[in-house]
Amino acid sequence: WFLHYYDIFVRHAFGNYRDILKEISFSPLMAENLSFLRSKSTAYIWETQRLKAYADENFAREIMQLFTIGTVQLNIDGSAKLDDEGNVILAYT
């Protein structure tokens, strides 16, 4: 299924980054691999079931990790930033 993402990158190789993220976001594979395939909005759950629900942040986290900022903070030269003990610094906590 990685060929699907490869095809997206090939189609937008000379386009802009926003178009790549948009197509990846609307990809059925992204919905299948993450938890938003059959998820419901907080408002919908409240209106239909009167239950308090919380937003699923899995999709946003995956988009950030896989296609934008990555998992670790980077120096200007692209190398990983390290803390005082020599461990990589995570991009988010």
PyMOL Python script that loads the backbone (N, CA, C, O; Angstrom):
from pymol import cmd

cmd.read_pdbstr("""\
ATOM      1  N   TRP A   1       0.791  -1.205   0.000  1.00  0.00           N
ATOM      2  CA  TRP A   1       0.000   0.000   0.000  1.00  0.00           C
ATOM      3  C   TRP A   1       0.837   1.275   0.000  1.00  0.00           C
ATOM      4  O   TRP A   1       0.311   2.375  -0.172  1.00  0.00           O
ATOM      5  N   PHE A   2       2.132   1.116   0.193  1.00  0.00           N
ATOM      6  CA  PHE A   2       3.000   2.299   0.123  1.00  0.00           C
ATOM      7  C   PHE A   2       3.081   2.855  -1.293  1.00  0.00           C
ATOM      8  O   PHE A   2       3.420   4.022  -1.488  1.00  0.00           O
ATOM      9  N   LEU A   3       2.770   2.026  -2.276  1.00  0.00           N
ATOM     10  CA  LEU A   3       2.761   2.512  -3.656  1.00  0.00           C
ATOM     11  C   LEU A   3       1.713   3.600  -3.859  1.00  0.00           C
ATOM     12  O   LEU A   3       1.883   4.478  -4.704  1.00  0.00           O
ATOM     13  N   HIS A   4       0.644   3.543  -3.096  1.00  0.00           N
ATOM     14  CA  HIS A   4      -0.382   4.583  -3.185  1.00  0.00           C
ATOM     15  C   HIS A   4       0.220   5.950  -2.832  1.00  0.00           C
ATOM     16  O   HIS A   4       0.000   6.936  -3.534  1.00  0.00           O
ATOM     17  N   TYR A   5       0.978   5.988  -1.735  1.00  0.00           N
ATOM     18  CA  TYR A   5       1.629   7.244  -1.342  1.00  0.00           C
ATOM     19  C   TYR A   5       2.695   7.645  -2.353  1.00  0.00           C
ATOM     20  O   TYR A   5       2.861   8.828  -2.650  1.00  0.00           O
ATOM     21  N   TYR A   6       3.403   6.678  -2.873  1.00  0.00           N
ATOM     22  CA  TYR A   6       4.409   6.955  -3.902  1.00  0.00           C
ATOM     23  C   TYR A   6       3.752   7.622  -5.104  1.00  0.00           C
ATOM     24  O   TYR A   6       4.286   8.591  -5.643  1.00  0.00           O
ATOM     25  N   ASP A   7       2.600   7.112  -5.527  1.00  0.00           N
ATOM     26  CA  ASP A   7       1.878   7.692  -6.651  1.00  0.00           C
ATOM     27  C   ASP A   7       1.470   9.135  -6.373  1.00  0.00           C
ATOM     28  O   ASP A   7       1.512   9.979  -7.269  1.00  0.00           O
ATOM     29  N   ILE A   8       1.080   9.415  -5.142  1.00  0.00           N
ATOM     30  CA  ILE A   8       0.724  10.794  -4.773  1.00  0.00           C
ATOM     31  C   ILE A   8       1.939  11.704  -4.930  1.00  0.00           C
ATOM     32  O   ILE A   8       1.833  12.802  -5.477  1.00  0.00           O
ATOM     33  N   PHE A   9       3.084  11.246  -4.453  1.00  0.00           N
ATOM     34  CA  PHE A   9       4.291  12.072  -4.571  1.00  0.00           C
ATOM     35  C   PHE A   9       4.716  12.247  -6.025  1.00  0.00           C
ATOM     36  O   PHE A   9       5.192  13.318  -6.400  1.00  0.00           O
ATOM     37  N   VAL A  10       4.554  11.228  -6.836  1.00  0.00           N
ATOM     38  CA  VAL A  10       4.899  11.339  -8.257  1.00  0.00           C
ATOM     39  C   VAL A  10       3.983  12.346  -8.948  1.00  0.00           C
ATOM     40  O   VAL A  10       4.442  13.173  -9.735  1.00  0.00           O
ATOM     41  N   ARG A  11       2.680  12.271  -8.649  1.00  0.00           N
ATOM     42  CA  ARG A  11       1.719  13.200  -9.263  1.00  0.00           C
ATOM     43  C   ARG A  11       2.011  14.652  -8.909  1.00  0.00           C
ATOM     44  O   ARG A  11       1.781  15.550  -9.718  1.00  0.00           O
ATOM     45  N   HIS A  12       2.514  14.879  -7.713  1.00  0.00           N
ATOM     46  CA  HIS A  12       2.745  16.255  -7.245  1.00  0.00           C
ATOM     47  C   HIS A  12       4.229  16.600  -7.136  1.00  0.00           C
ATOM     48  O   HIS A  12       4.593  17.526  -6.411  1.00  0.00           O
ATOM     49  N   ALA A  13       5.073  15.884  -7.831  1.00  0.00           N
ATOM     50  CA  ALA A  13       6.522  16.090  -7.714  1.00  0.00           C
ATOM     51  C   ALA A  13       6.932  17.531  -8.015  1.00  0.00           C
ATOM     52  O   ALA A  13       7.858  18.052  -7.392  1.00  0.00           O
ATOM     53  N   PHE A  14       6.268  18.164  -8.940  1.00  0.00           N
ATOM     54  CA  PHE A  14       6.628  19.534  -9.295  1.00  0.00           C
ATOM     55  C   PHE A  14       5.541  20.515  -8.893  1.00  0.00           C
ATOM     56  O   PHE A  14       5.506  21.649  -9.371  1.00  0.00           O
ATOM     57  N   GLY A  15       4.653  20.072  -8.012  1.00  0.00           N
ATOM     58  CA  GLY A  15       3.574  20.927  -7.525  1.00  0.00           C
ATOM     59  C   GLY A  15       3.952  21.545  -6.194  1.00  0.00           C
ATOM     60  O   GLY A  15       5.122  21.811  -5.918  1.00  0.00           O
ATOM     61  N   ASN A  16       2.937  21.768  -5.377  1.00  0.00           N
ATOM     62  CA  ASN A  16       3.244  22.353  -4.073  1.00  0.00           C
ATOM     63  C   ASN A  16       2.908  21.383  -2.946  1.00  0.00           C
ATOM     64  O   ASN A  16       2.160  20.421  -3.124  1.00  0.00           O
ATOM     65  N   TYR A  17       3.473  21.662  -1.809  1.00  0.00           N
ATOM     66  CA  TYR A  17       3.386  20.779  -0.644  1.00  0.00           C
ATOM     67  C   TYR A  17       1.952  20.671  -0.132  1.00  0.00           C
ATOM     68  O   TYR A  17       1.531  19.614   0.338  1.00  0.00           O
ATOM     69  N   ARG A  18       1.214  21.759  -0.225  1.00  0.00           N
ATOM     70  CA  ARG A  18      -0.177  21.755   0.242  1.00  0.00           C
ATOM     71  C   ARG A  18      -1.014  20.740  -0.522  1.00  0.00           C
ATOM     72  O   ARG A  18      -1.844  20.055   0.076  1.00  0.00           O
ATOM     73  N   ASP A  19      -0.814  20.630  -1.822  1.00  0.00           N
ATOM     74  CA  ASP A  19      -1.563  19.656  -2.623  1.00  0.00           C
ATOM     75  C   ASP A  19      -1.232  18.226  -2.215  1.00  0.00           C
ATOM     76  O   ASP A  19      -2.106  17.360  -2.204  1.00  0.00           O
ATOM     77  N   ILE A  20       0.030  17.982  -1.882  1.00  0.00           N
ATOM     78  CA  ILE A  20       0.429  16.646  -1.425  1.00  0.00           C
ATOM     79  C   ILE A  20      -0.286  16.311  -0.117  1.00  0.00           C
ATOM     80  O   ILE A  20      -0.880  15.240   0.012  1.00  0.00           O
ATOM     81  N   LEU A  21      -0.231  17.222   0.848  1.00  0.00           N
ATOM     82  CA  LEU A  21      -0.879  16.978   2.131  1.00  0.00           C
ATOM     83  C   LEU A  21      -2.390  16.814   1.982  1.00  0.00           C
ATOM     84  O   LEU A  21      -2.999  15.997   2.673  1.00  0.00           O
ATOM     85  N   LYS A  22      -2.985  17.581   1.092  1.00  0.00           N
ATOM     86  CA  LYS A  22      -4.428  17.475   0.874  1.00  0.00           C
ATOM     87  C   LYS A  22      -4.791  16.099   0.327  1.00  0.00           C
ATOM     88  O   LYS A  22      -5.725  15.463   0.815  1.00  0.00           O
ATOM     89  N   GLU A  23      -4.065  15.642  -0.676  1.00  0.00           N
ATOM     90  CA  GLU A  23      -4.381  14.340  -1.265  1.00  0.00           C
ATOM     91  C   GLU A  23      -4.115  13.203  -0.274  1.00  0.00           C
ATOM     92  O   GLU A  23      -4.876  12.236  -0.220  1.00  0.00           O
ATOM     93  N   ILE A  24      -3.057  13.315   0.493  1.00  0.00           N
ATOM     94  CA  ILE A  24      -2.783  12.304   1.513  1.00  0.00           C
ATOM     95  C   ILE A  24      -3.884  12.310   2.571  1.00  0.00           C
ATOM     96  O   ILE A  24      -4.319  11.251   3.023  1.00  0.00           O
ATOM     97  N   SER A  25      -4.330  13.495   2.962  1.00  0.00           N
ATOM     98  CA  SER A  25      -5.370  13.603   3.981  1.00  0.00           C
ATOM     99  C   SER A  25      -6.680  12.962   3.548  1.00  0.00           C
ATOM    100  O   SER A  25      -7.383  12.369   4.366  1.00  0.00           O
ATOM    101  N   PHE A  26      -7.008  13.077   2.273  1.00  0.00           N
ATOM    102  CA  PHE A  26      -8.259  12.511   1.761  1.00  0.00           C
ATOM    103  C   PHE A  26      -8.100  11.082   1.245  1.00  0.00           C
ATOM    104  O   PHE A  26      -9.051  10.498   0.725  1.00  0.00           O
ATOM    105  N   SER A  27      -6.927  10.534   1.386  1.00  0.00           N
ATOM    106  CA  SER A  27      -6.658   9.186   0.902  1.00  0.00           C
ATOM    107  C   SER A  27      -7.411   8.139   1.735  1.00  0.00           C
ATOM    108  O   SER A  27      -7.385   8.205   2.964  1.00  0.00           O
ATOM    109  N   PRO A  28      -8.074   7.184   1.092  1.00  0.00           N
ATOM    110  CA  PRO A  28      -8.742   6.112   1.835  1.00  0.00           C
ATOM    111  C   PRO A  28      -7.760   5.295   2.677  1.00  0.00           C
ATOM    112  O   PRO A  28      -8.132   4.763   3.723  1.00  0.00           O
ATOM    113  N   LEU A  29      -6.517   5.195   2.228  1.00  0.00           N
ATOM    114  CA  LEU A  29      -5.527   4.455   3.010  1.00  0.00           C
ATOM    115  C   LEU A  29      -5.247   5.131   4.347  1.00  0.00           C
ATOM    116  O   LEU A  29      -5.064   4.460   5.363  1.00  0.00           O
ATOM    117  N   MET A  30      -5.214   6.451   4.343  1.00  0.00           N
ATOM    118  CA  MET A  30      -4.981   7.179   5.590  1.00  0.00           C
ATOM    119  C   MET A  30      -6.127   6.904   6.556  1.00  0.00           C
ATOM    120  O   MET A  30      -5.897   6.698   7.748  1.00  0.00           O
ATOM    121  N   ALA A  31      -7.351   6.898   6.055  1.00  0.00           N
ATOM    122  CA  ALA A  31      -8.516   6.622   6.901  1.00  0.00           C
ATOM    123  C   ALA A  31      -8.480   5.195   7.429  1.00  0.00           C
ATOM    124  O   ALA A  31      -8.850   4.933   8.574  1.00  0.00           O
ATOM    125  N   GLU A  32      -8.036   4.288   6.590  1.00  0.00           N
ATOM    126  CA  GLU A  32      -7.987   2.884   6.969  1.00  0.00           C
ATOM    127  C   GLU A  32      -6.927   2.619   8.038  1.00  0.00           C
ATOM    128  O   GLU A  32      -7.157   1.848   8.970  1.00  0.00           O
ATOM    129  N   ASN A  33      -5.784   3.249   7.901  1.00  0.00           N
ATOM    130  CA  ASN A  33      -4.677   3.006   8.829  1.00  0.00           C
ATOM    131  C   ASN A  33      -4.814   3.761  10.143  1.00  0.00           C
ATOM    132  O   ASN A  33      -4.267   3.343  11.164  1.00  0.00           O
ATOM    133  N   LEU A  34      -5.534   4.857  10.118  1.00  0.00           N
ATOM    134  CA  LEU A  34      -5.737   5.627  11.340  1.00  0.00           C
ATOM    135  C   LEU A  34      -7.141   5.365  11.860  1.00  0.00           C
ATOM    136  O   LEU A  34      -7.876   4.558  11.291  1.00  0.00           O
ATOM    137  N   SER A  35      -7.503   6.021  12.905  1.00  0.00           N
ATOM    138  CA  SER A  35      -8.779   5.717  13.559  1.00  0.00           C
ATOM    139  C   SER A  35      -9.936   6.601  13.107  1.00  0.00           C
ATOM    140  O   SER A  35     -10.978   6.600  13.762  1.00  0.00           O
ATOM    141  N   PHE A  36      -9.800   7.351  12.020  1.00  0.00           N
ATOM    142  CA  PHE A  36     -10.892   8.234  11.651  1.00  0.00           C
ATOM    143  C   PHE A  36     -11.812   7.663  10.575  1.00  0.00           C
ATOM    144  O   PHE A  36     -12.673   8.381  10.066  1.00  0.00           O
ATOM    145  N   LEU A  37     -11.653   6.404  10.220  1.00  0.00           N
ATOM    146  CA  LEU A  37     -12.475   5.803   9.169  1.00  0.00           C
ATOM    147  C   LEU A  37     -13.958   5.854   9.509  1.00  0.00           C
ATOM    148  O   LEU A  37     -14.757   6.303   8.687  1.00  0.00           O
ATOM    149  N   ARG A  38     -14.339   5.414  10.679  1.00  0.00           N
ATOM    150  CA  ARG A  38     -15.744   5.445  11.072  1.00  0.00           C
ATOM    151  C   ARG A  38     -15.945   6.282  12.343  1.00  0.00           C
ATOM    152  O   ARG A  38     -16.866   6.032  13.121  1.00  0.00           O
ATOM    153  N   SER A  39     -15.093   7.252  12.537  1.00  0.00           N
ATOM    154  CA  SER A  39     -15.215   8.069  13.741  1.00  0.00           C
ATOM    155  C   SER A  39     -16.311   9.117  13.563  1.00  0.00           C
ATOM    156  O   SER A  39     -16.668   9.479  12.442  1.00  0.00           O
ATOM    157  N   LYS A  40     -16.822   9.583  14.662  1.00  0.00           N
ATOM    158  CA  LYS A  40     -17.885  10.588  14.671  1.00  0.00           C
ATOM    159  C   LYS A  40     -17.371  11.828  15.389  1.00  0.00           C
ATOM    160  O   LYS A  40     -16.503  11.742  16.258  1.00  0.00           O
ATOM    161  N   SER A  41     -17.913  12.973  15.020  1.00  0.00           N
ATOM    162  CA  SER A  41     -17.496  14.215  15.658  1.00  0.00           C
ATOM    163  C   SER A  41     -18.053  14.302  17.074  1.00  0.00           C
ATOM    164  O   SER A  41     -19.023  13.626  17.417  1.00  0.00           O
ATOM    165  N   THR A  42     -17.432  15.133  17.879  1.00  0.00           N
ATOM    166  CA  THR A  42     -17.880  15.351  19.244  1.00  0.00           C
ATOM    167  C   THR A  42     -19.312  15.870  19.253  1.00  0.00           C
ATOM    168  O   THR A  42     -20.132  15.427  20.057  1.00  0.00           O
ATOM    169  N   ALA A  43     -19.611  16.804  18.362  1.00  0.00           N
ATOM    170  CA  ALA A  43     -20.964  17.377  18.294  1.00  0.00           C
ATOM    171  C   ALA A  43     -21.992  16.314  17.913  1.00  0.00           C
ATOM    172  O   ALA A  43     -23.082  16.280  18.484  1.00  0.00           O
ATOM    173  N   TYR A  44     -21.665  15.457  16.965  1.00  0.00           N
ATOM    174  CA  TYR A  44     -22.592  14.406  16.532  1.00  0.00           C
ATOM    175  C   TYR A  44     -22.889  13.434  17.675  1.00  0.00           C
ATOM    176  O   TYR A  44     -24.044  13.071  17.898  1.00  0.00           O
ATOM    177  N   ILE A  45     -21.867  13.020  18.386  1.00  0.00           N
ATOM    178  CA  ILE A  45     -22.062  12.089  19.500  1.00  0.00           C
ATOM    179  C   ILE A  45     -22.919  12.730  20.585  1.00  0.00           C
ATOM    180  O   ILE A  45     -23.782  12.072  21.167  1.00  0.00           O
ATOM    181  N   TRP A  46     -22.682  14.019  20.862  1.00  0.00           N
ATOM    182  CA  TRP A  46     -23.471  14.706  21.878  1.00  0.00           C
ATOM    183  C   TRP A  46     -24.929  14.818  21.443  1.00  0.00           C
ATOM    184  O   TRP A  46     -25.833  14.568  22.241  1.00  0.00           O
ATOM    185  N   GLU A  47     -25.166  15.189  20.187  1.00  0.00           N
ATOM    186  CA  GLU A  47     -26.538  15.379  19.713  1.00  0.00           C
ATOM    187  C   GLU A  47     -27.315  14.070  19.615  1.00  0.00           C
ATOM    188  O   GLU A  47     -28.520  14.051  19.864  1.00  0.00           O
ATOM    189  N   THR A  48     -26.649  12.988  19.259  1.00  0.00           N
ATOM    190  CA  THR A  48     -27.370  11.727  19.063  1.00  0.00           C
ATOM    191  C   THR A  48     -27.409  10.849  20.304  1.00  0.00           C
ATOM    192  O   THR A  48     -28.381  10.122  20.508  1.00  0.00           O
ATOM    193  N   GLN A  49     -26.374  10.900  21.139  1.00  0.00           N
ATOM    194  CA  GLN A  49     -26.293   9.985  22.280  1.00  0.00           C
ATOM    195  C   GLN A  49     -26.189  10.691  23.624  1.00  0.00           C
ATOM    196  O   GLN A  49     -26.243  10.046  24.671  1.00  0.00           O
ATOM    197  N   ARG A  50     -26.042  12.005  23.602  1.00  0.00           N
ATOM    198  CA  ARG A  50     -25.852  12.795  24.819  1.00  0.00           C
ATOM    199  C   ARG A  50     -24.676  12.302  25.653  1.00  0.00           C
ATOM    200  O   ARG A  50     -24.720  12.298  26.883  1.00  0.00           O
ATOM    201  N   LEU A  51     -23.624  11.887  24.951  1.00  0.00           N
ATOM    202  CA  LEU A  51     -22.394  11.456  25.608  1.00  0.00           C
ATOM    203  C   LEU A  51     -21.311  12.480  25.362  1.00  0.00           C
ATOM    204  O   LEU A  51     -21.232  13.071  24.285  1.00  0.00           O
ATOM    205  N   LYS A  52     -20.481  12.686  26.357  1.00  0.00           N
ATOM    206  CA  LYS A  52     -19.345  13.596  26.212  1.00  0.00           C
ATOM    207  C   LYS A  52     -18.198  12.819  25.574  1.00  0.00           C
ATOM    208  O   LYS A  52     -17.767  11.795  26.104  1.00  0.00           O
ATOM    209  N   ALA A  53     -17.708  13.302  24.447  1.00  0.00           N
ATOM    210  CA  ALA A  53     -16.622  12.630  23.730  1.00  0.00           C
ATOM    211  C   ALA A  53     -15.483  13.620  23.515  1.00  0.00           C
ATOM    212  O   ALA A  53     -15.673  14.834  23.579  1.00  0.00           O
ATOM    213  N   TYR A  54     -14.319  13.087  23.264  1.00  0.00           N
ATOM    214  CA  TYR A  54     -13.151  13.934  23.037  1.00  0.00           C
ATOM    215  C   TYR A  54     -12.619  13.708  21.638  1.00  0.00           C
ATOM    216  O   TYR A  54     -12.730  12.615  21.084  1.00  0.00           O
ATOM    217  N   ALA A  55     -12.049  14.740  21.082  1.00  0.00           N
ATOM    218  CA  ALA A  55     -11.523  14.668  19.716  1.00  0.00           C
ATOM    219  C   ALA A  55     -10.403  13.636  19.616  1.00  0.00           C
ATOM    220  O   ALA A  55      -9.607  13.463  20.539  1.00  0.00           O
ATOM    221  N   ASP A  56     -10.364  12.966  18.485  1.00  0.00           N
ATOM    222  CA  ASP A  56      -9.298  12.007  18.205  1.00  0.00           C
ATOM    223  C   ASP A  56      -8.147  12.773  17.563  1.00  0.00           C
ATOM    224  O   ASP A  56      -8.292  13.307  16.463  1.00  0.00           O
ATOM    225  N   GLU A  57      -7.013  12.828  18.238  1.00  0.00           N
ATOM    226  CA  GLU A  57      -5.876  13.590  17.739  1.00  0.00           C
ATOM    227  C   GLU A  57      -4.886  12.726  16.971  1.00  0.00           C
ATOM    228  O   GLU A  57      -3.824  13.209  16.579  1.00  0.00           O
ATOM    229  N   ASN A  58      -5.210  11.481  16.756  1.00  0.00           N
ATOM    230  CA  ASN A  58      -4.310  10.557  16.083  1.00  0.00           C
ATOM    231  C   ASN A  58      -3.998  11.014  14.655  1.00  0.00           C
ATOM    232  O   ASN A  58      -2.842  10.975  14.234  1.00  0.00           O
ATOM    233  N   PHE A  59      -5.016  11.445  13.910  1.00  0.00           N
ATOM    234  CA  PHE A  59      -4.817  11.877  12.529  1.00  0.00           C
ATOM    235  C   PHE A  59      -3.849  13.056  12.452  1.00  0.00           C
ATOM    236  O   PHE A  59      -2.897  13.036  11.673  1.00  0.00           O
ATOM    237  N   ALA A  60      -4.097  14.068  13.256  1.00  0.00           N
ATOM    238  CA  ALA A  60      -3.236  15.253  13.243  1.00  0.00           C
ATOM    239  C   ALA A  60      -1.799  14.903  13.618  1.00  0.00           C
ATOM    240  O   ALA A  60      -0.854  15.412  13.017  1.00  0.00           O
ATOM    241  N   ARG A  61      -1.640  14.038  14.608  1.00  0.00           N
ATOM    242  CA  ARG A  61      -0.297  13.635  15.031  1.00  0.00           C
ATOM    243  C   ARG A  61       0.433  12.892  13.914  1.00  0.00           C
ATOM    244  O   ARG A  61       1.614  13.135  13.668  1.00  0.00           O
ATOM    245  N   GLU A  62      -0.271  11.993  13.244  1.00  0.00           N
ATOM    246  CA  GLU A  62       0.359  11.236  12.159  1.00  0.00           C
ATOM    247  C   GLU A  62       0.744  12.133  10.992  1.00  0.00           C
ATOM    248  O   GLU A  62       1.819  11.965  10.417  1.00  0.00           O
ATOM    249  N   ILE A  63      -0.104  13.072  10.634  1.00  0.00           N
ATOM    250  CA  ILE A  63       0.233  14.013   9.550  1.00  0.00           C
ATOM    251  C   ILE A  63       1.496  14.782   9.927  1.00  0.00           C
ATOM    252  O   ILE A  63       2.397  14.946   9.105  1.00  0.00           O
ATOM    253  N   MET A  64       1.558  15.249  11.165  1.00  0.00           N
ATOM    254  CA  MET A  64       2.750  15.989  11.599  1.00  0.00           C
ATOM    255  C   MET A  64       3.985  15.114  11.575  1.00  0.00           C
ATOM    256  O   MET A  64       5.024  15.524  11.057  1.00  0.00           O
ATOM    257  N   GLN A  65       3.890  13.923  12.123  1.00  0.00           N
ATOM    258  CA  GLN A  65       5.068  13.052  12.207  1.00  0.00           C
ATOM    259  C   GLN A  65       5.524  12.554  10.844  1.00  0.00           C
ATOM    260  O   GLN A  65       6.713  12.614  10.529  1.00  0.00           O
ATOM    261  N   LEU A  66       4.608  12.071  10.045  1.00  0.00           N
ATOM    262  CA  LEU A  66       4.984  11.407   8.803  1.00  0.00           C
ATOM    263  C   LEU A  66       5.278  12.364   7.655  1.00  0.00           C
ATOM    264  O   LEU A  66       6.145  12.088   6.826  1.00  0.00           O
ATOM    265  N   PHE A  67       4.568  13.483   7.598  1.00  0.00           N
ATOM    266  CA  PHE A  67       4.649  14.304   6.397  1.00  0.00           C
ATOM    267  C   PHE A  67       5.055  15.754   6.631  1.00  0.00           C
ATOM    268  O   PHE A  67       5.196  16.504   5.665  1.00  0.00           O
ATOM    269  N   THR A  68       5.248  16.171   7.876  1.00  0.00           N
ATOM    270  CA  THR A  68       5.648  17.568   8.080  1.00  0.00           C
ATOM    271  C   THR A  68       6.863  17.673   8.998  1.00  0.00           C
ATOM    272  O   THR A  68       7.993  17.668   8.509  1.00  0.00           O
ATOM    273  N   ILE A  69       6.664  17.768  10.311  1.00  0.00           N
ATOM    274  CA  ILE A  69       7.790  18.087  11.189  1.00  0.00           C
ATOM    275  C   ILE A  69       8.655  16.905  11.584  1.00  0.00           C
ATOM    276  O   ILE A  69       9.790  17.105  12.017  1.00  0.00           O
ATOM    277  N   GLY A  70       8.165  15.685  11.452  1.00  0.00           N
ATOM    278  CA  GLY A  70       8.937  14.520  11.863  1.00  0.00           C
ATOM    279  C   GLY A  70       8.806  14.252  13.345  1.00  0.00           C
ATOM    280  O   GLY A  70       7.962  14.852  14.011  1.00  0.00           O
ATOM    281  N   THR A  71       9.622  13.367  13.868  1.00  0.00           N
ATOM    282  CA  THR A  71       9.502  12.981  15.276  1.00  0.00           C
ATOM    283  C   THR A  71      10.512  13.665  16.186  1.00  0.00           C
ATOM    284  O   THR A  71      10.314  13.710  17.401  1.00  0.00           O
ATOM    285  N   VAL A  72      11.589  14.196  15.621  1.00  0.00           N
ATOM    286  CA  VAL A  72      12.606  14.854  16.449  1.00  0.00           C
ATOM    287  C   VAL A  72      12.880  16.258  15.928  1.00  0.00           C
ATOM    288  O   VAL A  72      12.703  16.544  14.744  1.00  0.00           O
ATOM    289  N   GLN A  73      13.317  17.127  16.836  1.00  0.00           N
ATOM    290  CA  GLN A  73      13.696  18.483  16.449  1.00  0.00           C
ATOM    291  C   GLN A  73      15.003  18.431  15.673  1.00  0.00           C
ATOM    292  O   GLN A  73      15.872  17.605  15.954  1.00  0.00           O
ATOM    293  N   LEU A  74      15.133  19.323  14.692  1.00  0.00           N
ATOM    294  CA  LEU A  74      16.326  19.330  13.846  1.00  0.00           C
ATOM    295  C   LEU A  74      17.075  20.648  13.947  1.00  0.00           C
ATOM    296  O   LEU A  74      16.482  21.701  14.178  1.00  0.00           O
ATOM    297  N   ASN A  75      18.386  20.571  13.771  1.00  0.00           N
ATOM    298  CA  ASN A  75      19.215  21.760  13.633  1.00  0.00           C
ATOM    299  C   ASN A  75      19.037  22.298  12.224  1.00  0.00           C
ATOM    300  O   ASN A  75      18.434  21.637  11.378  1.00  0.00           O
ATOM    301  N   ILE A  76      19.547  23.470  11.969  1.00  0.00           N
ATOM    302  CA  ILE A  76      19.416  24.102  10.656  1.00  0.00           C
ATOM    303  C   ILE A  76      20.062  23.261   9.550  1.00  0.00           C
ATOM    304  O   ILE A  76      19.655  23.351   8.391  1.00  0.00           O
ATOM    305  N   ASP A  77      21.059  22.448   9.893  1.00  0.00           N
ATOM    306  CA  ASP A  77      21.724  21.613   8.886  1.00  0.00           C
ATOM    307  C   ASP A  77      21.027  20.260   8.681  1.00  0.00           C
ATOM    308  O   ASP A  77      21.481  19.446   7.878  1.00  0.00           O
ATOM    309  N   GLY A  78      19.913  20.017   9.413  1.00  0.00           N
ATOM    310  CA  GLY A  78      19.159  18.778   9.252  1.00  0.00           C
ATOM    311  C   GLY A  78      19.530  17.679  10.226  1.00  0.00           C
ATOM    312  O   GLY A  78      18.876  16.636  10.257  1.00  0.00           O
ATOM    313  N   SER A  79      20.560  17.890  11.017  1.00  0.00           N
ATOM    314  CA  SER A  79      20.931  16.881  12.013  1.00  0.00           C
ATOM    315  C   SER A  79      20.011  16.998  13.229  1.00  0.00           C
ATOM    316  O   SER A  79      19.447  18.061  13.489  1.00  0.00           O
ATOM    317  N   ALA A  80      19.868  15.912  13.961  1.00  0.00           N
ATOM    318  CA  ALA A  80      18.981  15.901  15.121  1.00  0.00           C
ATOM    319  C   ALA A  80      19.546  16.749  16.258  1.00  0.00           C
ATOM    320  O   ALA A  80      20.746  16.713  16.531  1.00  0.00           O
ATOM    321  N   LYS A  81      18.677  17.508  16.915  1.00  0.00           N
ATOM    322  CA  LYS A  81      19.082  18.269  18.092  1.00  0.00           C
ATOM    323  C   LYS A  81      19.229  17.307  19.255  1.00  0.00           C
ATOM    324  O   LYS A  81      18.441  16.374  19.406  1.00  0.00           O
ATOM    325  N   LEU A  82      20.235  17.538  20.068  1.00  0.00           N
ATOM    326  CA  LEU A  82      20.501  16.680  21.215  1.00  0.00           C
ATOM    327  C   LEU A  82      20.400  17.481  22.499  1.00  0.00           C
ATOM    328  O   LEU A  82      20.718  18.669  22.532  1.00  0.00           O
ATOM    329  N   ASP A  83      19.949  16.810  23.564  1.00  0.00           N
ATOM    330  CA  ASP A  83      19.914  17.472  24.866  1.00  0.00           C
ATOM    331  C   ASP A  83      21.295  17.381  25.523  1.00  0.00           C
ATOM    332  O   ASP A  83      22.250  16.921  24.897  1.00  0.00           O
ATOM    333  N   ASP A  84      21.399  17.815  26.768  1.00  0.00           N
ATOM    334  CA  ASP A  84      22.686  17.831  27.474  1.00  0.00           C
ATOM    335  C   ASP A  84      23.276  16.439  27.679  1.00  0.00           C
ATOM    336  O   ASP A  84      24.486  16.292  27.848  1.00  0.00           O
ATOM    337  N   GLU A  85      22.422  15.423  27.662  1.00  0.00           N
ATOM    338  CA  GLU A  85      22.886  14.046  27.865  1.00  0.00           C
ATOM    339  C   GLU A  85      23.124  13.304  26.557  1.00  0.00           C
ATOM    340  O   GLU A  85      23.470  12.123  26.571  1.00  0.00           O
ATOM    341  N   GLY A  86      22.943  13.987  25.420  1.00  0.00           N
ATOM    342  CA  GLY A  86      23.200  13.377  24.135  1.00  0.00           C
ATOM    343  C   GLY A  86      22.014  12.641  23.527  1.00  0.00           C
ATOM    344  O   GLY A  86      22.163  11.966  22.508  1.00  0.00           O
ATOM    345  N   ASN A  87      20.838  12.761  24.138  1.00  0.00           N
ATOM    346  CA  ASN A  87      19.632  12.138  23.607  1.00  0.00           C
ATOM    347  C   ASN A  87      18.945  13.083  22.636  1.00  0.00           C
ATOM    348  O   ASN A  87      19.015  14.302  22.796  1.00  0.00           O
ATOM    349  N   VAL A  88      18.278  12.525  21.622  1.00  0.00           N
ATOM    350  CA  VAL A  88      17.556  13.369  20.676  1.00  0.00           C
ATOM    351  C   VAL A  88      16.372  14.027  21.383  1.00  0.00           C
ATOM    352  O   VAL A  88      15.783  13.456  22.301  1.00  0.00           O
ATOM    353  N   ILE A  89      16.039  15.234  20.940  1.00  0.00           N
ATOM    354  CA  ILE A  89      14.920  15.980  21.519  1.00  0.00           C
ATOM    355  C   ILE A  89      13.701  15.739  20.644  1.00  0.00           C
ATOM    356  O   ILE A  89      13.727  16.004  19.442  1.00  0.00           O
ATOM    357  N   LEU A  90      12.627  15.233  21.253  1.00  0.00           N
ATOM    358  CA  LEU A  90      11.402  14.969  20.508  1.00  0.00           C
ATOM    359  C   LEU A  90      10.765  16.265  20.026  1.00  0.00           C
ATOM    360  O   LEU A  90      10.873  17.303  20.678  1.00  0.00           O
ATOM    361  N   ALA A  91      10.101  16.193  18.876  1.00  0.00           N
ATOM    362  CA  ALA A  91       9.460  17.369  18.313  1.00  0.00           C
ATOM    363  C   ALA A  91       8.234  17.780  19.126  1.00  0.00           C
ATOM    364  O   ALA A  91       7.846  18.948  19.117  1.00  0.00           O
ATOM    365  N   TYR A  92       7.638  16.845  19.812  1.00  0.00           N
ATOM    366  CA  TYR A  92       6.494  17.137  20.659  1.00  0.00           C
ATOM    367  C   TYR A  92       6.548  16.192  21.855  1.00  0.00           C
ATOM    368  O   TYR A  92       7.232  15.169  21.825  1.00  0.00           O
ATOM    369  N   THR A  93       5.823  16.548  22.896  1.00  0.00           N
ATOM    370  CA  THR A  93       5.790  15.669  24.071  1.00  0.00           C
ATOM    371  C   THR A  93       4.358  15.386  24.473  1.00  0.00           C
ATOM    372  O   THR A  93       4.120  14.664  25.442  1.00  0.00           O
TER     373      THR A  93
END
""", "prot")
cmd.dss("prot")
cmd.show_as("cartoon", "prot")
cmd.util.cbc("prot")
cmd.orient("prot")
